[in-house]
Amino acid sequence: MSIDGVDFELRRRAEERDRISDDLLDLDSHPGYQLLKGARLTGETRRRWDEAQSRAVTLWWLFDAYRGVLDRARELRAGKPDLAALTGLLAGPSVELKPENVPVEKRSLLRAAGESITLDTVVARMDAAYRDVAETVAAADDAWSALLPRLDDADVARRSAQDLLRDLDGNDPDLDRIGAEIDRIRAAVTTDPLGSTTLGGELDGLLAELAARRGLLEQAARLRAEYSDRARRLGDRIAQVAEAENEARSVRDTVLVKIDSPALPALPDQAAALRDRLSALDTAGDRWLELVERLTGLERAVDEALARARTATEAMAGLIGRRDELRGRLEAYHAKVVRLGHAEDAALGEMYGEARALLWTAPCDLRQATVAITAYQRAIGRIGVAE
């Protein structure tokens, strides 16, 4: 190597040393690295961090050896240049890795017999060690960054729910359970982020449960303020259910008289039970969480009972409507027959009389009346006066 080559190589290596030094300092000051250094780690993170620390020790030890060779080369260049010696330091196996120069607890990182390697080999080994350490730090930092903010959000939501619960002077075992599960996940994420990457789905479920419990507590708080009015309105709705059920019974009685063998729905009879449930709400006292579930369930039951009663009434009244619709059709057909001059047609008159007798006889057989009207319509069609 010429003197110019030596000077160029010294400058290049000095720049390389400074760059490596900056990278090592950046790694050491990285927030994730500092967190790992200060944390009480467990599980997979502890295993990988132990390996990373061992690699970091190797990394710094190699860097010291690398820097030592450069220092010797600079000293040698400052005096009378020995090109052969300088070439050996800068291009040859000039870095001696001696086990006896390594602290006892670190000697397992190097081959027991020691070795001499070139500066390029040292850089390559430092690069591999650096990448391993940086990968572990980045993985842990990513896991913390993904889960800890969501855990913080969960804690905020939990505290808000607990504040609501205190205002209600109550207790909520479900909220306690959710809180304990969140604490468990936080402990796992804090001490073993690399082993906790699968906890995200579980945390999602707990956040959903927490939102539901908080929503229930908000309902309970509103219920405490609105209970008297809601209970009164619910009583009014139950009265509507009773009225609708009475109407259904009245329509049923009418149908049984006017329609032969009707297919009737089950007669609704829920008003009395609903009144009992409303009265029983008072036994819950100021247990507002229990009350909100019971009151909400009762409101839903009242709406369903009212809908069933009205549906049953409509279905039964529909049978009377069907009879009236058949009567209207029959009279329309007969009026047309008369208008077109066939009022004296004996066959048509007999069919009309039969159908009319069926429709104006109580109870009315809707099936036979429908058959009779259909036959009357077809007969009219055959003589050319049907619509």
VOPAGU-2260 file (C-alpha; in pm, 1 decimal, decimal comma):
REM VOPAGU-2260
SITE   aa  ch    i         X         Y         Z
SITE  MET   A    0       0,0       0,0       0,0
SITE  SER   A    1     145,1     341,0     -97,0
SITE  ILE   A    2     163,6     636,2     141,2
SITE  ASP   A    3    -130,1     795,2     -40,4
SITE  GLY   A    4    -320,8     470,5      -9,2
SITE  VAL   A    5    -246,2     458,7     362,3
SITE  ASP   A    6    -369,4     815,2     413,5
SITE  PHE   A    7    -685,5     746,1     217,7
SITE  GLU   A    8    -753,4     428,8     415,3
SITE  LEU   A    9    -693,5     606,7     748,2
SITE  ARG   A   10    -940,8     879,7     652,1
SITE  ARG   A   11   -1198,1     625,6     536,9
SITE  ARG   A   12   -1159,9     415,6     849,7
SITE  ALA   A   13   -1180,8     722,6    1073,8
SITE  GLU   A   14   -1509,3     821,0     908,4
SITE  GLU   A   15   -1630,4     464,9     943,0
SITE  ARG   A   16   -1534,7     461,5    1313,0
SITE  ASP   A   17   -1721,5     786,6    1378,1
SITE  ARG   A   18   -2028,7     662,8    1196,4
SITE  ILE   A   19   -2028,2     334,9    1390,1
SITE  SER   A   20   -1976,9     523,7    1715,8
SITE  ASP   A   21   -2278,8     745,6    1640,4
SITE  ASP   A   22   -2490,4     443,9    1555,9
SITE  LEU   A   23   -2392,4     267,9    1877,6
SITE  LEU   A   24   -2472,8     575,5    2085,5
SITE  ASP   A   25   -2806,7     614,4    1905,4
SITE  LEU   A   26   -2890,2     253,4    1980,8
SITE  ASP   A   27   -2793,8     290,2    2345,6
SITE  SER   A   28   -3008,9     602,9    2384,4
SITE  HIS   A   29   -3307,6     461,7    2195,4
SITE  PRO   A   30   -3620,4     478,9    2421,0
SITE  GLY   A   31   -3696,6     113,5    2356,4
SITE  TYR   A   32   -3342,5      13,9    2450,2
SITE  GLN   A   33   -3358,9     215,3    2771,3
SITE  LEU   A   34   -3698,3      67,7    2858,0
SITE  LEU   A   35   -3566,6    -283,2    2808,4
SITE  LYS   A   36   -3262,5    -205,6    3022,7
SITE  GLY   A   37   -3477,9     -78,4    3306,8
SITE  ALA   A   38   -3766,1    -326,3    3288,7
SITE  ARG   A   39   -3812,1    -644,5    3487,9
SITE  LEU   A   40   -3860,4    -870,6    3189,7
SITE  THR   A   41   -4009,1   -1218,0    3167,7
SITE  GLY   A   42   -4080,4   -1488,0    2910,9
SITE  GLU   A   43   -3985,0   -1451,8    2546,6
SITE  THR   A   44   -3874,3   -1090,5    2589,8
SITE  ARG   A   45   -3637,2   -1183,5    2872,3
SITE  ARG   A   46   -3483,8   -1460,1    2661,6
SITE  ARG   A   47   -3435,1   -1239,5    2356,4
SITE  TRP   A   48   -3312,1    -943,7    2560,7
SITE  ASP   A   49   -3050,1   -1159,8    2731,4
SITE  GLU   A   50   -2928,5   -1264,6    2388,0
SITE  ALA   A   51   -2935,9    -903,6    2265,8
SITE  GLN   A   52   -2733,9    -783,2    2565,8
SITE  SER   A   53   -2474,7   -1047,7    2498,2
SITE  ARG   A   54   -2457,1    -931,6    2139,0
SITE  ALA   A   55   -2427,7    -571,7    2260,4
SITE  VAL   A   56   -2132,0    -667,2    2479,2
SITE  THR   A   57   -1968,0    -830,2    2177,9
SITE  LEU   A   58   -2049,0    -525,4    1968,7
SITE  TRP   A   59   -1881,0    -281,1    2204,9
SITE  TRP   A   60   -1584,3    -508,7    2259,9
SITE  LEU   A   61   -1530,8    -542,7    1886,1
SITE  PHE   A   62   -1561,1    -166,6    1846,6
SITE  ASP   A   63   -1293,0    -109,9    2111,3
SITE  ALA   A   64   -1062,5    -354,6    1931,0
SITE  TYR   A   65   -1133,7    -187,1    1597,2
SITE  ARG   A   66   -1064,7     156,6    1743,0
SITE  GLY   A   67    -742,7      34,5    1904,2
SITE  VAL   A   68    -602,3     -80,9    1569,7
SITE  LEU   A   69    -685,3     253,8    1411,4
SITE  ASP   A   70    -516,0     437,7    1698,8
SITE  ARG   A   71    -198,0     232,4    1649,6
SITE  ALA   A   72    -206,3     295,5    1274,9
SITE  ARG   A   73    -242,6     672,8    1328,2
SITE  GLU   A   74      48,1     673,6    1574,7
SITE  LEU   A   75     260,7     475,9    1330,4
SITE  ARG   A   76     172,7     713,7    1048,4
SITE  ALA   A   77     262,0    1015,6    1261,8
SITE  GLY   A   78     622,9     898,1    1285,6
SITE  LYS   A   79     843,4     767,0    1011,8
SITE  PRO   A   80     594,8     570,5     798,2
SITE  ASP   A   81     644,6     192,5     790,5
SITE  LEU   A   82     432,4     106,0     489,4
SITE  ALA   A   83     452,7    -267,9     545,8
SITE  ALA   A   84     337,5    -234,3     907,1
SITE  LEU   A   85      67,0      14,7     813,4
SITE  THR   A   86     -55,8    -210,9     533,8
SITE  GLY   A   87     -68,6    -500,5     779,4
SITE  LEU   A   88    -273,7    -298,2    1028,1
SITE  LEU   A   89    -518,8    -156,3     774,3
SITE  ALA   A   90    -559,0    -452,2     539,1
SITE  GLY   A   91    -434,9    -759,2     723,9
SITE  PRO   A   92    -559,7    -967,1    1021,3
SITE  SER   A   93    -457,9    -699,3    1268,0
SITE  VAL   A   94    -740,7    -725,3    1521,6
SITE  GLU   A   95    -645,6    -979,3    1787,7
SITE  LEU   A   96    -937,1   -1119,4    1986,4
SITE  LYS   A   97    -774,0   -1274,1    2292,7
SITE  PRO   A   98    -991,5   -1454,4    2546,6
SITE  GLU   A   99    -770,1   -1341,6    2832,8
SITE  ASN   A  100    -849,2    -978,1    2755,9
SITE  VAL   A  101   -1225,4   -1037,0    2794,0
SITE  PRO   A  102   -1395,4   -1032,0    3138,3
SITE  VAL   A  103   -1473,6   -1379,6    3267,8
SITE  GLU   A  104   -1851,5   -1340,9    3233,5
SITE  LYS   A  105   -1809,8   -1244,5    2866,0
SITE  ARG   A  106   -1551,1   -1492,3    2746,5
SITE  SER   A  107   -1806,7   -1734,4    2608,3
SITE  LEU   A  108   -1882,1   -1477,3    2337,0
SITE  LEU   A  109   -1547,2   -1550,9    2162,8
SITE  ARG   A  110   -1369,4   -1865,7    2056,6
SITE  ALA   A  111   -1155,6   -1996,4    2340,1
SITE  ALA   A  112    -840,1   -2011,7    2128,2
SITE  GLY   A  113    -870,0   -1648,1    2021,2
SITE  GLU   A  114    -827,8   -1525,1    1667,1
SITE  SER   A  115    -692,1   -1246,3    1450,5
SITE  ILE   A  116    -922,0   -1087,0    1196,1
SITE  THR   A  117    -920,6    -792,6     955,2
SITE  LEU   A  118   -1092,2    -461,5    1009,2
SITE  ASP   A  119   -1348,6    -553,3     741,7
SITE  THR   A  120   -1431,7    -873,5     927,9
SITE  VAL   A  121   -1469,3    -677,0    1252,8
SITE  VAL   A  122   -1708,2    -435,3    1080,8
SITE  ALA   A  123   -1908,7    -723,7     935,7
SITE  ARG   A  124   -1940,9    -886,3    1278,8
SITE  MET   A  125   -2034,9    -556,2    1439,7
SITE  ASP   A  126   -2298,7    -504,5    1172,2
SITE  ALA   A  127   -2450,2    -849,0    1236,6
SITE  ALA   A  128   -2451,2    -792,2    1612,7
SITE  TYR   A  129   -2598,7    -444,7    1571,3
SITE  ARG   A  130   -2878,1    -573,0    1350,3
SITE  ASP   A  131   -2966,1    -846,8    1600,6
SITE  VAL   A  132   -2982,0    -601,5    1891,0
SITE  ALA   A  133   -3171,5    -339,1    1691,1
SITE  GLU   A  134   -3422,1    -599,1    1571,0
SITE  THR   A  135   -3501,2    -705,2    1927,6
SITE  VAL   A  136   -3532,7    -344,0    2043,6
SITE  ALA   A  137   -3757,9    -253,9    1748,7
SITE  ALA   A  138   -3979,1    -559,3    1799,4
SITE  ALA   A  139   -4028,1    -481,6    2168,1
SITE  ASP   A  140   -4087,0    -113,9    2094,5
SITE  ASP   A  141   -4345,1    -198,8    1826,5
SITE  ALA   A  142   -4528,4    -431,1    2065,2
SITE  TRP   A  143   -4535,2    -168,3    2339,7
SITE  SER   A  144   -4642,2     101,4    2093,0
SITE  ALA   A  145   -4926,2    -116,4    1964,2
SITE  LEU   A  146   -5069,1    -223,0    2299,9
SITE  LEU   A  147   -4979,8      26,9    2571,6
SITE  PRO   A  148   -5176,3     322,9    2424,6
SITE  ARG   A  149   -5482,2     100,3    2392,7
SITE  LEU   A  150   -5435,9     -11,2    2752,2
SITE  ASP   A  151   -5415,9     355,2    2851,9
SITE  ASP   A  152   -5743,8     416,6    2669,0
SITE  ALA   A  153   -5894,1     119,5    2851,4
SITE  ASP   A  154   -5782,8     262,4    3186,1
SITE  VAL   A  155   -5940,7     598,2    3104,0
SITE  ALA   A  156   -6268,6     426,7    3011,0
SITE  ARG   A  157   -6252,9     210,7    3322,7
SITE  ARG   A  158   -6198,9     511,2    3550,1
SITE  SER   A  159   -6492,3     686,2    3385,5
SITE  ALA   A  160   -6711,2     379,8    3443,3
SITE  GLN   A  161   -6593,9     355,9    3804,2
SITE  ASP   A  162   -6681,8     721,9    3859,1
SITE  LEU   A  163   -7033,0     652,6    3732,4
SITE  LEU   A  164   -7055,6     348,8    3957,9
SITE  ARG   A  165   -6951,6     550,1    4262,8
SITE  ASP   A  166   -7219,0     809,3    4183,8
SITE  LEU   A  167   -7472,5     526,2    4179,7
SITE  ASP   A  168   -7346,4     394,6    4516,5
SITE  GLY   A  169   -7336,4      47,6    4366,8
SITE  ASN   A  170   -7101,2    -231,8    4271,9
SITE  ASP   A  171   -7049,0    -414,3    3944,6
SITE  PRO   A  172   -6873,0    -753,6    3950,8
SITE  ASP   A  173   -6849,8    -750,1    3570,6
SITE  LEU   A  174   -6664,3    -418,8    3575,8
SITE  ASP   A  175   -6430,2    -557,9    3842,8
SITE  ARG   A  176   -6362,8    -864,0    3628,9
SITE  ILE   A  177   -6292,3    -655,4    3319,1
SITE  GLY   A  178   -6057,8    -433,2    3519,1
SITE  ALA   A  179   -5867,4    -734,1    3652,6
SITE  GLU   A  180   -5827,1    -872,0    3299,4
SITE  ILE   A  181   -5698,1    -536,4    3173,8
SITE  ASP   A  182   -5446,8    -525,3    3462,1
SITE  ARG   A  183   -5334,2    -877,7    3374,8
SITE  ILE   A  184   -5276,9    -782,9    3011,0
SITE  ARG   A  185   -5091,6    -465,1    3111,4
SITE  ALA   A  186   -4859,3    -665,7    3337,7
SITE  ALA   A  187   -4793,6    -914,3    3058,0
SITE  VAL   A  188   -4731,6    -643,6    2798,0
SITE  THR   A  189   -4504,7    -446,3    3031,2
SITE  THR   A  190   -4281,1    -737,9    3126,1
SITE  ASP   A  191   -4304,4    -948,2    2809,3
SITE  PRO   A  192   -4405,3    -739,6    2505,2
SITE  LEU   A  193   -4264,6    -994,4    2259,6
SITE  GLY   A  194   -4470,7   -1271,1    2419,0
SITE  SER   A  195   -4786,8   -1061,1    2429,3
SITE  THR   A  196   -4841,8    -985,2    2062,3
SITE  THR   A  197   -5142,2   -1221,4    2051,4
SITE  LEU   A  198   -5320,8   -1036,2    2332,6
SITE  GLY   A  199   -5451,8    -767,7    2098,3
SITE  GLY   A  200   -5764,5    -967,6    2015,2
SITE  GLU   A  201   -5836,3   -1034,0    2381,1
SITE  LEU   A  202   -5790,1    -665,4    2455,6
SITE  ASP   A  203   -6036,5    -578,3    2177,3
SITE  GLY   A  204   -6294,9    -800,5    2343,7
SITE  LEU   A  205   -6237,4    -642,5    2683,7
SITE  LEU   A  206   -6264,4    -292,1    2536,9
SITE  ALA   A  207   -6597,4    -388,9    2379,9
SITE  GLU   A  208   -6718,8    -530,1    2712,3
SITE  LEU   A  209   -6599,5    -218,7    2892,3
SITE  ALA   A  210   -6786,3       4,0    2648,6
SITE  ALA   A  211   -7100,3    -203,2    2703,3
SITE  ARG   A  212   -7071,2    -183,1    3082,8
SITE  ARG   A  213   -7008,1     190,0    3068,1
SITE  GLY   A  214   -7313,1     228,2    2845,7
SITE  LEU   A  215   -7519,0      31,9    3098,2
SITE  LEU   A  216   -7393,5     252,9    3381,1
SITE  GLU   A  217   -7487,8     562,4    3181,4
SITE  GLN   A  218   -7834,9     414,9    3134,6
SITE  ALA   A  219   -7853,8     348,7    3507,2
SITE  ALA   A  220   -7757,9     709,0    3582,2
SITE  ARG   A  221   -8030,3     832,8    3346,7
SITE  LEU   A  222   -8277,1     587,7    3495,2
SITE  ARG   A  223   -8217,0     719,9    3845,2
SITE  ALA   A  224   -8319,1    1064,9    3724,4
SITE  GLU   A  225   -8607,8     944,1    3508,0
SITE  TYR   A  226   -8737,0     643,8    3701,8
SITE  SER   A  227   -9069,1     786,8    3819,0
SITE  ASP   A  228   -9163,8     915,0    3474,1
SITE  ARG   A  229   -9056,9     596,1    3297,5
SITE  ALA   A  230   -9243,9     376,7    3544,3
SITE  ARG   A  231   -9557,0     589,7    3498,0
SITE  ARG   A  232   -9529,8     572,3    3118,2
SITE  LEU   A  233   -9474,2     199,4    3140,3
SITE  GLY   A  234   -9790,9     166,1    3346,9
SITE  ASP   A  235   -9979,4     352,7    3075,1
SITE  ARG   A  236   -9838,6     119,7    2809,6
SITE  ILE   A  237   -9944,1    -184,4    3010,9
SITE  ALA   A  238  -10294,5     -36,1    3023,8
SITE  GLN   A  239  -10281,5     -18,9    2643,8
SITE  VAL   A  240  -10181,6    -385,5    2637,5
SITE  ALA   A  241  -10479,4    -473,1    2855,1
SITE  GLU   A  242  -10710,3    -273,1    2627,4
SITE  ALA   A  243  -10567,3    -439,4    2317,3
SITE  GLU   A  244  -10606,7    -784,1    2472,3
SITE  ASN   A  245  -10968,2    -707,1    2566,5
SITE  GLU   A  246  -11029,8    -597,8    2208,7
SITE  ALA   A  247  -10874,9    -921,2    2084,9
SITE  ARG   A  248  -11108,2   -1122,9    2308,8
SITE  SER   A  249  -11409,4    -924,0    2185,7
SITE  VAL   A  250  -11314,1    -977,2    1822,3
SITE  ARG   A  251  -11259,4   -1345,1    1893,2
SITE  ASP   A  252  -11607,7   -1379,6    2040,5
SITE  THR   A  253  -11754,2   -1205,8    1735,3
SITE  VAL   A  254  -11560,9   -1428,3    1495,1
SITE  LEU   A  255  -11671,4   -1746,4    1673,8
SITE  VAL   A  256  -12032,3   -1639,0    1624,0
SITE  LYS   A  257  -12002,4   -1523,9    1261,8
SITE  ILE   A  258  -11740,9   -1757,4    1110,3
SITE  ASP   A  259  -11763,7   -2133,8    1100,7
SITE  SER   A  260  -11460,5   -2327,9    1235,8
SITE  PRO   A  261  -11216,1   -2034,6    1216,8
SITE  ALA   A  262  -10840,9   -2089,0    1250,6
SITE  LEU   A  263  -10768,3   -1846,3    1532,1
SITE  PRO   A  264  -10432,7   -1741,7    1680,9
SITE  ALA   A  265  -10362,0   -1792,2    2050,4
SITE  LEU   A  266  -10546,1   -1534,4    2257,5
SITE  PRO   A  267  -10290,8   -1295,0    2416,6
SITE  ASP   A  268  -10309,7   -1259,7    2794,2
SITE  GLN   A  269  -10000,8   -1081,0    2927,7
SITE  ALA   A  270  -10128,5    -762,4    3090,4
SITE  ALA   A  271  -10165,9    -903,9    3442,8
SITE  ALA   A  272   -9816,3   -1056,7    3441,1
SITE  LEU   A  273   -9671,4    -730,7    3312,6
SITE  ARG   A  274   -9839,3    -536,4    3593,5
SITE  ASP   A  275   -9686,8    -777,9    3845,5
SITE  ARG   A  276   -9342,1    -724,5    3694,6
SITE  LEU   A  277   -9386,1    -347,4    3714,1
SITE  SER   A  278   -9483,7    -369,8    4081,0
SITE  ALA   A  279   -9183,9    -595,5    4149,5
SITE  LEU   A  280   -8942,3    -327,8    4027,1
SITE  ASP   A  281   -8986,4    -146,2    4357,3
SITE  THR   A  282   -8818,8    -437,0    4537,8
SITE  ALA   A  283   -8486,0    -353,5    4366,1
SITE  GLY   A  284   -8455,0     -38,1    4576,6
SITE  ASP   A  285   -8160,2     172,6    4462,1
SITE  ARG   A  286   -7981,0    -111,1    4281,3
SITE  TRP   A  287   -7982,3      91,5    3961,3
SITE  LEU   A  288   -7779,3    -148,7    3748,9
SITE  GLU   A  289   -8027,1    -422,5    3826,3
SITE  LEU   A  290   -8316,7    -184,8    3771,2
SITE  VAL   A  291   -8200,2     -70,4    3429,9
SITE  GLU   A  292   -8183,0    -428,9    3305,7
SITE  ARG   A  293   -8520,1    -520,4    3455,6
SITE  LEU   A  294   -8693,2    -201,6    3341,3
SITE  THR   A  295   -8546,6    -223,6    2991,3
SITE  GLY   A  296   -8651,2    -587,3    2967,4
SITE  LEU   A  297   -9000,6    -501,8    3088,2
SITE  GLU   A  298   -9033,2    -217,1    2835,6
SITE  ARG   A  299   -8935,2    -458,1    2560,8
SITE  ALA   A  300   -9183,2    -719,1    2687,6
SITE  VAL   A  301   -9463,8    -459,6    2696,8
SITE  ASP   A  302   -9394,2    -353,8    2337,5
SITE  GLU   A  303   -9393,1    -716,8    2225,6
SITE  ALA   A  304   -9717,0    -794,4    2413,0
SITE  LEU   A  305   -9889,4    -493,3    2258,4
SITE  ALA   A  306   -9771,5    -594,3    1911,9
SITE  ARG   A  307   -9892,8    -953,5    1964,6
SITE  ALA   A  308  -10235,9    -838,5    2082,3
SITE  ARG   A  309  -10280,1    -605,4    1786,9
SITE  THR   A  310  -10155,5    -866,8    1541,1
SITE  ALA   A  311  -10397,0   -1124,9    1682,2
SITE  THR   A  312  -10683,2    -875,1    1656,9
SITE  GLU   A  313  -10595,9    -793,8    1296,0
SITE  ALA   A  314  -10571,3   -1162,1    1205,3
SITE  MET   A  315  -10911,7   -1244,0    1357,4
SITE  ALA   A  316  -11079,6    -930,5    1223,3
SITE  GLY   A  317  -10942,8   -1028,6     884,1
SITE  LEU   A  318  -11184,3   -1324,2     879,5
SITE  ILE   A  319  -11480,4   -1086,9     908,2
SITE  GLY   A  320  -11319,2    -870,2     643,2
SITE  ARG   A  321  -11282,9   -1172,0     417,7
SITE  ARG   A  322  -11654,6   -1250,6     456,3
SITE  ASP   A  323  -11749,8    -889,8     378,5
SITE  GLU   A  324  -11519,9    -886,0      74,9
SITE  LEU   A  325  -11689,6   -1203,0     -57,9
SITE  ARG   A  326  -12031,3   -1045,6      -4,9
SITE  GLY   A  327  -11925,0    -741,5    -204,4
SITE  ARG   A  328  -11795,1    -952,6    -490,0
SITE  LEU   A  329  -12113,5   -1160,6    -502,0
SITE  GLU   A  330  -12338,0    -853,4    -517,3
SITE  ALA   A  331  -12120,0    -697,4    -787,9
SITE  TYR   A  332  -12148,9   -1010,6   -1004,1
SITE  HIS   A  333  -12526,9   -1027,7    -946,7
SITE  ALA   A  334  -12573,3    -658,2   -1034,5
SITE  LYS   A  335  -12391,7    -712,5   -1362,4
SITE  VAL   A  336  -12603,3   -1013,4   -1446,8
SITE  VAL   A  337  -12917,2    -804,0   -1389,4
SITE  ARG   A  338  -12783,8    -509,9   -1587,9
SITE  LEU   A  339  -12710,6    -732,3   -1888,3
SITE  GLY   A  340  -13056,8    -888,6   -1887,9
SITE  HIS   A  341  -12994,7   -1233,6   -1737,8
SITE  ALA   A  342  -13179,8   -1182,1   -1410,5
SITE  GLU   A  343  -13429,2   -1455,9   -1503,6
SITE  ASP   A  344  -13159,2   -1717,6   -1576,2
SITE  ALA   A  345  -13263,4   -2002,3   -1344,0
SITE  ALA   A  346  -12921,8   -2163,4   -1317,7
SITE  LEU   A  347  -12751,3   -1838,1   -1237,2
SITE  GLY   A  348  -13025,3   -1750,9    -991,4
SITE  GLU   A  349  -12983,5   -2080,3    -809,4
SITE  MET   A  350  -12606,3   -2036,5    -785,1
SITE  TYR   A  351  -12648,9   -1680,4    -662,2
SITE  GLY   A  352  -12896,1   -1791,0    -398,9
SITE  GLU   A  353  -12670,5   -2068,6    -277,6
SITE  ALA   A  354  -12371,1   -1836,9    -244,1
SITE  ARG   A  355  -12580,1   -1567,2     -76,3
SITE  ALA   A  356  -12721,5   -1813,5     173,5
SITE  LEU   A  357  -12371,9   -1923,0     268,5
SITE  LEU   A  358  -12247,6   -1566,1     313,7
SITE  TRP   A  359  -12548,4   -1437,6     507,8
SITE  THR   A  360  -12576,7   -1736,3     740,0
SITE  ALA   A  361  -12403,2   -1728,7    1078,1
SITE  PRO   A  362  -12164,2   -1889,0    1131,3
SITE  CYS   A  363  -12041,3   -1843,1     775,4
SITE  ASP   A  364  -11842,5   -2120,9     610,9
SITE  LEU   A  365  -11581,9   -1912,9     427,8
SITE  ARG   A  366  -11436,5   -2206,6     240,5
SITE  GLN   A  367  -11768,2   -2318,5      92,6
SITE  ALA   A  368  -11870,1   -1958,2      23,6
SITE  THR   A  369  -11549,0   -1900,9    -170,6
SITE  VAL   A  370  -11611,9   -2217,0    -375,8
SITE  ALA   A  371  -11968,1   -2104,7    -449,0
SITE  ILE   A  372  -11867,5   -1756,6    -561,4
SITE  THR   A  373  -11594,1   -1897,4    -782,7
SITE  ALA   A  374  -11847,6   -2131,3    -948,4
SITE  TYR   A  375  -12090,8   -1840,4    -997,2
SITE  GLN   A  376  -11816,8   -1631,0   -1159,5
SITE  ARG   A  377  -11724,2   -1913,4   -1398,3
SITE  ALA   A  378  -12087,1   -1965,5   -1497,4
SITE  ILE   A  379  -12124,6   -1597,4   -1577,6
SITE  GLY   A  380  -11812,4   -1623,3   -1788,4
SITE  ARG   A  381  -11957,2   -1907,0   -1989,9
SITE  ILE   A  382  -12255,6   -1696,7   -2098,9
SITE  GLY   A  383  -12027,8   -1408,5   -2191,8
SITE  VAL   A  384  -12104,9   -1145,6   -1931,1
SITE  ALA   A  385  -11807,7   -1182,3   -1700,0
SITE  GLU   A  386  -11554,5    -902,9   -1669,8
